[in-house]
Amino acid sequence: MKKPTSSQSTKQPQESSQQSDFTQNSQSQISPEIAAAATQIVELTNDLQRTRADFENFRKQVDLQKSQAMNAAKNATVLKFLPLIDDISRAFSVYPEQLQPLEKSFLKTLQSLGLQIITSAPGTEFNPDYHDAVSIDDEEGDTEIITETLRPGYIYDGAVIRAAMVRVGHADKPTNKS
């Protein structure tokens, strides 16, 4: 092995002391810059996360509004068809024998569309959620029952789209004799 010459041995300590001075100077100069950059990265990351959350909330709100608009359009369409459905139902009651096969198909179609007729046959108990009472007989009784259906009511997709228009009378509640 070669022994370092005196000029070489004196260079190494000088270089290492210069490197340590440079490192100390660099760290003291870079540290505030790095800290500022790190702070800016954190702020930008938080801004990005808030923006993503805002966008996701906006997307959900738009989807909800679309769904509500579609439901409103479907309900409006069904409401426009109800008078035609009433006319067809009256035709079934006037010509029951001739239109019986058509009536079954008609009722299946209404059911497949999610449209149900509200039960309002005479003798059915009056329910203000499903029936509109046009007149009430002055008879005495415990319960209100339907005496006549003037216009059928419909439930569409689980909600009353049009209440049945009925006349209401009173009847005594049947008593259980055991």
C-alpha positions as CSV (number, residue, x, y, z in Angstrom):
1,M,0.0,0.0,0.0
2,K,1.1,3.4,-0.7
3,K,1.3,5.9,2.0
4,P,-0.4,9.1,1.4
5,T,1.8,12.0,0.8
6,S,1.6,15.0,3.0
7,S,-0.3,17.0,0.4
8,Q,-2.9,14.2,0.0
9,S,-3.4,13.8,3.7
10,T,-4.0,17.4,4.2
11,K,-6.5,17.6,1.3
12,Q,-8.8,15.0,2.8
13,P,-9.6,16.8,6.0
14,Q,-10.0,20.0,4.1
15,E,-12.5,18.4,1.7
16,S,-14.5,16.8,4.5
17,S,-14.6,20.0,6.4
18,Q,-15.8,21.8,3.3
19,Q,-18.5,19.2,2.7
20,S,-19.7,19.4,6.2
21,D,-19.8,23.2,5.9
22,F,-21.7,22.9,2.6
23,T,-24.1,20.4,4.1
24,Q,-24.8,22.6,7.1
25,N,-25.2,25.6,4.9
26,S,-27.4,23.7,2.5
27,Q,-29.6,22.3,5.3
28,S,-30.1,25.6,6.9
29,Q,-31.0,27.2,3.5
30,I,-33.1,24.2,2.2
31,S,-35.0,23.4,5.3
32,P,-37.3,26.4,5.2
33,E,-37.8,25.8,1.5
34,I,-38.6,22.1,2.0
35,A,-40.9,23.0,4.9
36,A,-42.7,25.5,2.8
37,A,-43.0,23.0,-0.1
38,A,-44.2,20.3,2.3
39,T,-46.8,22.7,3.7
40,Q,-47.9,23.6,0.2
41,I,-48.2,19.9,-0.7
42,V,-50.4,19.2,2.4
43,E,-52.6,22.2,1.5
44,L,-52.9,21.2,-2.1
45,T,-53.7,17.6,-1.1
46,N,-56.4,18.8,1.3
47,D,-57.8,21.1,-1.5
48,L,-57.9,18.1,-3.8
49,Q,-59.7,15.9,-1.3
50,R,-62.3,18.6,-0.7
51,T,-62.7,19.1,-4.4
52,R,-63.2,15.4,-4.9
53,A,-65.7,15.3,-2.1
54,D,-67.6,18.3,-3.5
55,F,-67.7,16.7,-6.9
56,E,-69.0,13.4,-5.5
57,N,-71.7,15.3,-3.6
58,F,-72.6,17.2,-6.8
59,R,-72.8,14.0,-8.8
60,K,-75.1,12.4,-6.2
61,Q,-77.3,15.5,-6.1
62,V,-77.5,15.5,-10.0
63,D,-78.4,11.8,-9.9
64,L,-81.1,12.4,-7.3
65,Q,-82.5,15.3,-9.3
66,K,-82.6,13.1,-12.5
67,S,-84.4,10.4,-10.6
68,Q,-86.9,12.9,-9.2
69,A,-87.5,14.4,-12.7
70,M,-88.0,11.0,-14.2
71,N,-90.5,10.0,-11.5
72,A,-92.4,13.3,-11.9
73,A,-92.6,12.8,-15.7
74,K,-93.8,9.2,-15.2
75,N,-96.5,10.4,-12.7
76,A,-97.6,13.1,-15.1
77,T,-97.9,10.7,-17.9
78,V,-99.9,8.2,-15.9
79,L,-102.2,11.1,-14.6
80,K,-102.9,12.0,-18.2
81,F,-103.9,8.4,-19.0
82,L,-106.3,8.0,-16.0
83,P,-109.4,9.5,-17.8
84,L,-108.8,7.0,-20.6
85,I,-108.4,4.2,-18.1
86,D,-111.7,5.3,-16.5
87,D,-113.5,5.2,-19.8
88,I,-112.2,1.7,-20.6
89,S,-113.3,0.6,-17.1
90,R,-116.8,2.0,-17.7
91,A,-116.9,0.1,-21.0
92,F,-116.1,-3.1,-19.1
93,S,-119.0,-2.5,-16.7
94,V,-121.5,-1.8,-19.6
95,Y,-120.4,-4.7,-21.8
96,P,-119.0,-7.3,-19.3
97,E,-119.6,-10.4,-21.4
98,Q,-118.1,-9.1,-24.6
99,L,-115.1,-7.4,-23.0
100,Q,-114.2,-9.9,-20.3
101,P,-111.1,-11.3,-22.1
102,L,-109.9,-7.7,-22.8
103,E,-110.5,-6.8,-19.1
104,K,-108.2,-9.5,-17.8
105,S,-105.4,-8.4,-20.2
106,F,-106.0,-4.7,-19.3
107,L,-105.7,-5.4,-15.6
108,K,-102.5,-7.4,-16.1
109,T,-101.0,-4.6,-18.1
110,L,-101.9,-2.0,-15.4
111,Q,-100.4,-4.3,-12.7
112,S,-97.2,-4.7,-14.8
113,L,-96.9,-0.9,-15.1
114,G,-97.1,-0.6,-11.3
115,L,-100.6,0.9,-11.4
116,Q,-103.2,-0.6,-8.9
117,I,-106.8,0.2,-8.5
118,I,-107.7,1.3,-4.9
119,T,-110.4,-0.9,-3.4
120,S,-113.5,1.1,-3.1
121,A,-116.4,-1.3,-3.5
122,P,-119.6,-0.7,-1.5
123,G,-119.2,-2.0,2.0
124,T,-115.5,-1.3,2.2
125,E,-114.4,0.7,5.2
126,F,-113.6,4.4,4.4
127,N,-109.9,5.3,4.6
128,P,-109.1,9.0,4.0
129,D,-105.7,8.1,2.8
130,Y,-107.2,6.3,-0.2
131,H,-110.7,7.8,-0.6
132,D,-112.1,11.2,-1.1
133,A,-115.6,11.5,0.4
134,V,-117.9,13.6,-1.8
135,S,-120.9,13.1,0.5
136,I,-121.7,11.5,3.8
137,D,-125.1,10.0,4.7
138,D,-126.6,11.2,8.0
139,E,-127.3,7.7,9.2
140,E,-126.1,6.7,12.7
141,G,-123.4,4.1,13.0
142,D,-119.9,3.4,14.4
143,T,-117.9,3.1,11.2
144,E,-117.9,4.9,7.9
145,I,-118.2,2.6,4.9
146,I,-118.3,3.3,1.2
147,T,-121.8,3.2,-0.3
148,E,-120.9,4.1,-3.9
149,T,-117.8,4.7,-6.0
150,L,-118.0,7.7,-8.2
151,R,-114.5,7.6,-9.6
152,P,-111.9,4.9,-9.1
153,G,-108.6,5.7,-7.4
154,Y,-105.1,4.5,-8.3
155,I,-101.8,3.7,-6.6
156,Y,-98.7,4.1,-8.7
157,D,-95.4,2.7,-7.5
158,G,-96.7,2.5,-4.0
159,A,-98.1,6.1,-3.7
160,V,-101.6,7.3,-4.2
161,I,-101.7,9.0,-7.5
162,R,-105.4,9.7,-7.4
163,A,-107.8,9.0,-4.5
164,A,-111.0,7.2,-5.1
165,M,-114.1,9.5,-5.1
166,V,-116.8,7.9,-3.0
167,R,-120.0,8.4,-1.1
168,V,-119.8,7.4,2.5
169,G,-122.5,6.0,4.9
170,H,-122.4,4.7,8.5
171,A,-122.8,1.2,9.7
172,D,-122.5,-0.5,13.1
173,K,-119.4,-2.5,13.7
174,P,-120.1,-6.2,13.7
175,T,-119.8,-7.6,17.2
176,N,-118.1,-10.9,17.9
177,K,-120.4,-13.2,19.8
178,S,-118.4,-16.0,21.3
